[in-house]
Amino acid sequence: VITAYDGIEGLQKTKEESPDLIILDVMMPNKDGYSVCAELKADPNYNKIPILLLTAVVSQMPTTTYTQRMGMEIEADDYIDKPVEPSELVRRAEILLQKG
């Protein structure tokens, strides 16, 4: 498990480590998860790494359509709203790893 505390560090660590899966929070300092996801999916060196977007934005917005649509438009492989049960997060991560 590799952790990053903001979007810029997340991009740097992805390029250093080339992980099998990225669980990416939408709301991060310095560069949000949507931007990080879009940048990775546009790069042929990293666009095959599955990305699961994880966010609490839903609790702050009246509808989830906007946030889910944004996630899918930037080609996130999955999208899950917080709070999430740990077992559900693991299940979804396993599905993405099997596809990859």
HELIX and SHEET records of a PDB file:
HELIX    1   1 GLY A    7  GLU A   17  1                                  11    
HELIX    2   2 GLY A   33  ALA A   42  1                                  10    
HELIX    3   3 VAL A   57  GLN A   60  5                                   4    
HELIX    4   4 THR A   65  GLU A   73  1                                   9    
HELIX    5   5 PRO A   86  LYS A   99  1                                  14    
SHEET    1   A 3 ILE A  22  ASP A  25  0                                        
SHEET    2   A 3 ILE A  51  THR A  55  1                                        
SHEET    3   A 3 ASP A  78  ASP A  81  1                                        
END                                                                             
